[in-house]
């Protein structure tokens, strides 16, 4: 397929996440970052709170010393399970 010929995905409207050929058979991905897709309170998985886990563990003692524990939770993207699956599927095909 040459650069000037439209592909089947262009003609059908599928493959909208990709633009035309960049180089030798490469496609440039035009997709927002997973952090840009993030929406507050959207979660793929809900984990129990740390206090619930500690209570169920018995003694409630943290496994990590305070000097190496995070002060704040990491800033992770809040996306649905389907968005997360699509994200990693795209990464696997790069």
NORSUL-V498661 format. One record per backbone hydrogen bond with DSSP energy under -0.5 kcal/mol. NH is the residue of the N-H (numbers start at 1). CO is the residue of the C=O. E is the energy in kcal/mol with one decimal. If there is no record, write none. Layout:
{{NH;CO;E} {NH;CO;E}}
//
This chain:
{{11;7;-2.0} {12;8;-2.2} {13;9;-0.9} {18;15;-1.8} {19;28;-2.0} {22;26;-2.0} {25;23;-2.2} {28;20;-0.8} {29;27;-0.6} {30;17;-2.8} {31;29;-0.7} {36;33;-0.6} {37;33;-1.3} {39;78;-2.7} {42;39;-1.8} {43;41;-0.6} {47;45;-0.6} {53;49;-1.9} {54;50;-2.6} {55;51;-2.3} {56;52;-2.1} {57;53;-1.6} {58;54;-0.7} {58;55;-0.8} {59;57;-0.8} {60;54;-0.6} {68;65;-1.7} {69;65;-0.7} {69;66;-0.6} {76;74;-1.3} {79;77;-0.9} {84;80;-2.2} {85;81;-2.4} {86;82;-2.6} {87;83;-2.2} {88;84;-2.2} {89;85;-2.1} {90;86;-2.4} {91;87;-2.1} {92;88;-2.0} {93;89;-0.9} {93;90;-0.6} {94;91;-1.1}}
//
